[in-house]
Amino acid sequence: MTGPRGLFVAFEGGDGAGKTTQQRLLAEHLRAEGCDDVLVTREPGDSRIGPQVRAIVLDGGELDPRAEALLFAADRADHVAHLIRPALDRGAIVLVDRYIDSSIAYQGEGRGLGRDQIAALSQFATQGLLPDLTVVLDLDEEARRERMERQGSADRIEREPGHVHERVRRAFLDLAAAAPERYLVVDAARPPQDVAADIAVAVARARPVQRNGKVVRS
């Protein structure tokens, strides 16, 4: 199910694809248009247990893949219950940097745990809350690697070998192809402002509108 009154947009894609940049640009665009309740958040990190989970899964030592998946799910459950769903209930626009698809792509495909198993775990963690729009920022492995080298420091997951990131990329694209009405796939190698313009158009189409006193999807 989607947010009852607000709008829920998730930014997905591989490391270095520009998710955080595009999230920021969209938030700035929406606020400039007069949207005064825009929640910008990320996973892991912004739930009550997020900082601890982030420290363990991104900056700690090696983890059993199942433990990693469960930690991400725990963070997401708390994030949805105490931040995302309340914001949607009050009519906010929620922009999240990574959500369910990242777990399916990284743990389900990249770690070999199985996409269906991770999807079921995520369904349980979120009580079925799906984004109204998922933006997949697509970047091929060579471009991803070049960006990461320019950025310098990398976390434990970002340091995975290229073939793992290729599987992750394919998983994101497969998810988008399976539900095209709920996804926007953009070429993240393009200039950031061009990418942002495409995202703004898709968000405008997805935003709820008032008809006969009721909020509906346009």
Secondary structure, DSSP 8 states (H G I E B T S, - for coil): ---SSSEEEEEEESTTS-HHHHHHHHHHHHHHTT---EEEEETTTSSTTHHHHHHHHHHSS---HHHHHHHHHHHHHHHIIIIIHHHHHTT-EEEEES-HHHHIIIIIIISSS-HHHHHHHHHHHHTT---SEEEEEE--HHHHHHHHHHH----TTTTS-HHHHHHHHHHHHHHHHH-GGGEEEEETTS-HHHHHHHHHHHHHHHSEEEETTEEEE-
